[in-house]
Amino acid sequence: METGLSFSAADLAQTRFAVSPMWEVVTSFRLLRGTEAETPPHRRWMAQVRPRLAEAGLDRGWLATLIPGRAYLADFLNPTPETPFPTLAAELDAIRQTPAERVRTDLDRLGAERDLSRSPRIRLLREAPEATLRKVAAEIETYWELALAPYWDRIRQLLEADVFHRARQVAEHGAGHVLGELHETVRWDDGTLRLVRRHCALSRSEAGAGLLLVPSAFAWPRVFTRSVPPDPPQLAYPARGIGTLWEPRITGSVDAVAAVLGRSRALLLAELDTPASTTRLAERFGMSAAGVSQHLTALRGAGLVTAHRTGRSVLYARTAVADALMASADSAAVGG
């Protein structure tokens, strides 16, 4: 089925990009409901995240109710970003403020595609949407800490790079050129953006002015849309470079970094290309948990490591500053 979104000069003028944490929440959760065979670029991430979600019970919570493995997902989970780079907190505030009528409309559509008549969660959302949305937002925060926060630095870099690349392409070739290169199922045709997607539709009669383009690390291999007037329609598409997102990053020369930070901290920093707990790091390097914790505290204070609570444990991950340090050390070692 082909659908089309017509554009006036004003619509083109109001077309913009945004990096949305909530789009990453819904698309990543949807991926986790599939199989690893269906999502080759994300297998490494899925293998790390799925056990955490199962332990926390998030594989059978609010998100599981509102985000099916296929077809429609609740539109109120993707409020229109007010800025190009909104925070998760800002988007959760918008979700908590969703009008009751909007919530019930989305639930009606969910129910039309799946039998949710016996779902106690759906009943709560219908009867007390304001209070229930606070519970939904709280679960999203937990999901974020378990599944996305430890990796957000590298995900955000990928998404921001996509936005800056396409913005440059707009300046050099025009908006029509960029709109026609977003995805194989999206094409620009004489003032109309056409989509060939069975469960993905956009129509100007069912959406507001302009268009919001949202790069996503987890939308692959498809595109997602949101049409809720009077908001501008949203189109979430796979960001460029997804195939390399989870590849191990350059770890640099441990010896070079050790000269500055000490060998133990350099080894820990190299290992934290993939988020890890204190216990795992201690086992990996034969250190005491207390010693590892002390080193991680120092690295965190220097802005080289971030910490993210996942249930009863904490995952540590390298920051962009640490990536740059390791890459610089590697380049220096090669050049030397």
C-alpha positions as CSV (number, residue, x, y, z in Angstrom):
1,M,0.0,0.0,0.0
2,E,1.3,3.4,-1.0
3,T,0.5,6.6,0.9
4,G,1.5,10.2,0.3
5,L,2.2,13.3,2.3
6,S,1.8,16.4,0.2
7,F,4.0,19.4,0.8
8,S,3.4,23.1,0.3
9,A,6.2,25.7,0.5
10,A,5.2,26.3,4.1
11,D,5.4,22.6,4.9
12,L,8.9,22.4,3.5
13,A,9.8,25.5,5.5
14,Q,8.6,23.7,8.7
15,T,10.4,20.4,8.1
16,R,13.0,19.8,10.7
17,F,15.1,17.1,12.4
18,A,15.1,16.0,16.0
19,V,16.9,13.3,18.1
20,S,14.2,11.8,20.3
21,P,15.1,9.5,23.3
22,M,11.5,8.2,23.3
23,W,11.7,7.1,19.8
24,E,14.7,5.1,20.8
25,V,12.8,3.6,23.7
26,V,9.8,2.4,21.6
27,T,11.8,1.1,18.7
28,S,14.4,-0.6,20.8
29,F,11.7,-2.3,23.0
30,R,9.9,-3.4,19.9
31,L,13.2,-5.0,18.6
32,L,13.6,-6.8,21.8
33,R,10.2,-8.5,21.3
34,G,11.5,-10.1,18.1
35,T,14.3,-12.5,17.6
36,E,18.1,-11.9,17.3
37,A,18.0,-13.5,13.8
38,E,15.7,-10.7,12.7
39,T,17.9,-7.9,14.0
40,P,21.6,-8.7,13.0
41,P,23.0,-5.2,13.7
42,H,21.7,-5.3,17.3
43,R,22.5,-8.9,18.4
44,R,25.3,-7.9,20.7
45,W,23.2,-5.2,22.4
46,M,20.2,-7.6,22.7
47,A,22.2,-10.3,24.3
48,Q,23.4,-8.0,27.0
49,V,20.0,-6.2,27.6
50,R,17.4,-9.0,27.5
51,P,18.5,-10.7,30.8
52,R,18.3,-7.4,32.6
53,L,14.8,-6.7,31.4
54,A,13.6,-10.2,32.3
55,E,15.1,-9.9,35.8
56,A,13.3,-6.6,36.3
57,G,10.0,-7.9,34.8
58,L,9.9,-5.3,32.1
59,D,9.3,-8.0,29.4
60,R,5.7,-8.2,30.8
61,G,5.0,-4.6,32.0
62,W,3.4,-1.4,30.7
63,L,5.7,-1.2,27.7
64,A,4.9,-4.8,26.7
65,T,1.2,-3.8,26.7
66,L,1.6,-0.5,24.7
67,I,4.3,-1.6,22.2
68,P,3.3,-4.8,20.4
69,G,5.9,-6.7,18.4
70,R,4.2,-5.6,15.2
71,A,1.6,-3.2,13.9
72,Y,0.4,0.0,15.8
73,L,2.0,1.3,19.0
74,A,0.5,3.9,21.2
75,D,1.1,7.4,19.7
76,F,1.2,9.2,23.1
77,L,4.6,7.5,23.7
78,N,6.1,9.7,21.1
79,P,5.2,13.3,21.9
80,T,6.4,16.0,19.5
81,P,9.9,17.1,20.5
82,E,10.0,20.8,21.2
83,T,13.7,21.1,20.4
84,P,16.2,19.3,18.1
85,F,17.8,17.4,21.1
86,P,15.2,17.0,23.8
87,T,16.0,15.2,27.0
88,L,14.2,12.0,28.2
89,A,12.9,14.0,31.2
90,A,11.3,16.6,28.9
91,E,9.6,13.9,26.8
92,L,8.4,12.0,29.9
93,D,6.9,15.2,31.2
94,A,5.0,15.5,27.9
95,I,3.8,11.9,28.2
96,R,2.5,12.5,31.8
97,Q,0.6,15.5,30.5
98,T,-1.1,13.6,27.6
99,P,-4.9,14.5,27.5
100,A,-7.2,11.7,28.6
101,E,-8.9,11.8,25.2
102,R,-5.7,11.1,23.4
103,V,-4.9,8.2,25.6
104,R,-8.3,6.6,25.1
105,T,-8.1,7.1,21.3
106,D,-4.8,5.3,21.2
107,L,-6.1,2.5,23.4
108,D,-9.1,2.1,21.0
109,R,-6.7,1.7,18.1
110,L,-4.6,-0.8,20.1
111,G,-7.7,-2.8,21.0
112,A,-8.9,-2.9,17.4
113,E,-5.7,-4.8,16.4
114,R,-5.3,-6.9,19.6
115,D,-7.8,-8.3,22.1
116,L,-7.0,-6.2,25.2
117,S,-10.5,-6.4,26.8
118,R,-9.1,-8.4,29.7
119,S,-6.0,-6.3,30.3
120,P,-6.0,-4.7,33.8
121,R,-3.4,-2.2,32.6
122,I,-5.6,-1.0,29.7
123,R,-8.5,-0.7,32.1
124,L,-6.4,1.5,34.5
125,L,-5.3,3.7,31.6
126,R,-8.9,4.2,30.5
127,E,-10.2,4.9,34.0
128,A,-7.4,7.0,35.5
129,P,-5.1,8.1,32.7
130,E,-3.4,10.9,34.7
131,A,-2.3,8.7,37.6
132,T,-1.5,5.7,35.3
133,L,0.7,7.7,33.0
134,R,2.9,8.4,35.9
135,K,3.4,4.6,36.3
136,V,4.1,4.3,32.6
137,A,6.7,7.1,32.8
138,A,8.4,5.4,35.8
139,E,8.7,2.1,34.0
140,I,10.2,4.0,31.0
141,E,12.8,5.5,33.3
142,T,13.7,2.0,34.5
143,Y,13.9,0.6,31.0
144,W,16.1,3.5,30.0
145,E,18.6,2.8,32.8
146,L,18.7,-0.9,32.0
147,A,18.7,-0.8,28.2
148,L,19.8,2.5,26.8
149,A,21.6,4.8,29.3
150,P,24.8,2.7,29.4
151,Y,25.0,3.0,25.6
152,W,23.5,6.4,25.1
153,D,26.7,8.2,24.5
154,R,27.5,6.1,21.4
155,I,23.9,6.1,20.2
156,R,23.5,9.8,20.6
157,Q,26.8,10.4,18.6
158,L,25.3,8.2,15.7
159,L,22.0,10.1,15.7
160,E,23.6,13.5,15.9
161,A,26.0,12.7,13.1
162,D,23.0,11.7,10.9
163,V,21.2,15.0,11.6
164,F,24.3,17.1,10.8
165,H,25.0,15.1,7.6
166,R,21.5,15.5,6.3
167,A,21.3,19.1,7.3
168,R,24.4,19.7,5.2
169,Q,22.8,17.8,2.3
170,V,19.7,20.0,2.6
171,A,22.0,23.1,2.3
172,E,23.8,21.6,-0.7
173,H,21.1,19.8,-2.6
174,G,17.7,20.9,-1.2
175,A,15.1,19.2,1.0
176,G,13.6,17.1,-1.8
177,H,16.9,15.4,-2.3
178,V,17.3,14.5,1.3
179,L,13.6,13.3,1.7
180,G,14.1,10.9,-1.2
181,E,17.2,9.3,0.4
182,L,15.8,8.5,3.9
183,H,14.9,4.9,3.2
184,E,14.2,2.5,0.4
185,T,10.4,2.7,1.1
186,V,10.4,6.5,1.1
187,R,10.5,8.6,-2.1
188,W,10.1,12.3,-3.0
189,D,7.8,12.7,-6.0
190,D,6.7,16.1,-7.4
191,G,5.9,17.7,-4.0
192,T,4.7,14.6,-2.3
193,L,6.6,12.2,0.1
194,R,5.4,8.7,-0.7
195,L,5.7,5.7,1.5
196,V,5.3,2.1,0.6
197,R,4.6,0.4,3.9
198,R,1.6,-1.7,4.9
199,H,1.4,-0.5,8.6
200,C,3.0,2.9,8.0
201,A,0.9,5.8,6.6
202,L,1.2,9.5,6.3
203,S,-1.5,11.8,5.0
204,R,-1.7,15.6,5.2
205,S,-5.4,15.4,5.9
206,E,-4.6,13.4,9.1
207,A,-1.6,15.5,10.3
208,G,-0.4,19.0,11.0
209,A,1.8,21.2,9.0
210,G,5.5,20.5,8.2
211,L,7.3,17.2,9.0
212,L,9.5,16.1,11.9
213,L,12.3,13.7,10.8
214,V,13.7,11.5,13.5
215,P,16.8,9.4,13.0
216,S,16.8,6.2,15.0
217,A,19.3,3.5,15.8
218,F,16.6,0.9,16.4
219,A,14.1,1.6,13.6
220,W,16.1,-0.6,11.2
221,P,15.1,-2.1,8.9
222,R,11.9,-0.1,8.6
223,V,10.4,3.4,9.1
224,F,7.8,4.4,11.7
225,T,5.3,7.3,11.5
226,R,3.1,9.3,13.9
227,S,0.2,11.4,12.6
228,V,-1.7,13.1,15.4
229,P,-3.1,16.5,14.4
230,P,-2.5,19.3,15.1
231,D,1.1,18.1,15.6
232,P,3.4,17.8,12.6
233,P,3.7,14.3,11.3
234,Q,6.8,12.4,12.5
235,L,8.9,10.0,10.4
236,A,11.4,7.9,12.3
237,Y,14.0,6.3,9.9
238,P,17.2,4.2,10.3
239,A,20.2,6.5,11.0
240,R,23.3,6.2,8.8
241,G,26.1,3.9,10.2
242,I,23.9,1.5,12.2
243,G,26.0,-1.5,11.0
244,T,29.0,-0.2,13.0
245,L,27.2,0.9,16.1
246,W,28.1,-2.1,18.2
247,E,31.5,-2.9,16.8
248,P,34.2,-2.8,19.5
249,R,35.7,0.7,19.4
250,I,39.4,1.4,19.2
251,T,40.9,0.7,22.5
252,G,44.1,2.5,21.9
253,S,47.4,1.8,23.4
254,V,47.0,0.7,27.0
255,D,50.6,1.5,27.7
256,A,50.3,5.1,26.5
257,V,47.2,5.7,28.6
258,A,48.7,3.9,31.5
259,A,51.5,6.5,31.6
260,V,48.8,9.1,32.4
261,L,46.2,7.2,34.4
262,G,48.1,4.1,35.7
263,R,47.9,0.6,34.3
264,S,44.9,-0.6,36.3
265,R,42.7,2.3,35.3
266,A,43.9,2.1,31.6
267,L,42.9,-1.6,31.5
268,L,39.5,-0.8,33.0
269,L,38.9,2.0,30.6
270,A,39.8,-0.3,27.6
271,E,37.5,-3.0,28.9
272,L,34.6,-0.5,29.3
273,D,34.0,-0.3,25.6
274,T,31.1,-2.5,26.6
275,P,29.2,-1.6,29.8
276,A,30.2,-3.7,32.8
277,S,29.7,-4.1,36.5
278,T,32.3,-3.8,39.3
279,T,32.0,-7.6,39.9
280,R,32.6,-8.5,36.2
281,L,35.6,-6.2,36.0
282,A,37.1,-7.5,39.2
283,E,36.8,-11.1,37.9
284,R,38.2,-10.1,34.5
285,F,41.4,-8.5,35.9
286,G,41.8,-10.4,39.2
287,M,41.3,-7.3,41.3
288,S,39.3,-6.8,44.4
289,A,35.8,-5.4,44.0
290,A,36.8,-2.5,46.4
291,G,39.9,-1.8,44.3
292,V,37.9,-1.7,41.1
293,S,35.3,0.5,42.7
294,Q,38.0,3.0,43.8
295,H,39.4,3.2,40.3
296,L,36.0,3.6,38.7
297,T,35.2,6.4,41.1
298,A,38.3,8.3,40.1
299,L,37.6,7.7,36.4
300,R,34.0,8.9,36.9
301,G,35.3,12.0,38.6
302,A,37.5,12.7,35.6
303,G,34.6,12.5,33.2
304,L,35.9,9.3,31.6
305,V,33.2,6.9,32.9
306,T,29.5,7.0,33.5
307,A,27.5,4.9,36.0
308,H,24.0,3.6,35.4
309,R,22.0,1.7,38.1
310,T,20.4,-1.6,36.9
311,G,18.4,-3.1,39.7
312,R,20.8,-4.0,42.5
313,S,24.0,-3.4,40.5
314,V,25.6,-0.6,38.6
315,L,26.9,-0.7,35.0
316,Y,29.9,1.5,34.1
317,A,30.5,2.7,30.5
318,R,33.1,4.8,28.8
319,T,32.3,8.4,27.8
320,A,33.0,10.1,24.5
321,V,35.9,11.9,26.2
322,A,37.4,8.5,27.1
323,D,36.8,7.2,23.5
324,A,38.7,10.2,22.2
325,L,41.5,9.6,24.7
326,M,41.9,6.0,23.7
327,A,41.7,6.7,20.0
328,S,44.3,9.5,20.4
329,A,46.6,7.1,22.2
330,D,46.2,4.5,19.5
331,S,47.0,7.0,16.8
332,A,50.1,8.2,18.6
333,A,51.2,4.6,19.1
334,V,50.8,3.9,15.4
335,G,52.5,7.2,14.4
336,G,55.4,6.5,16.7
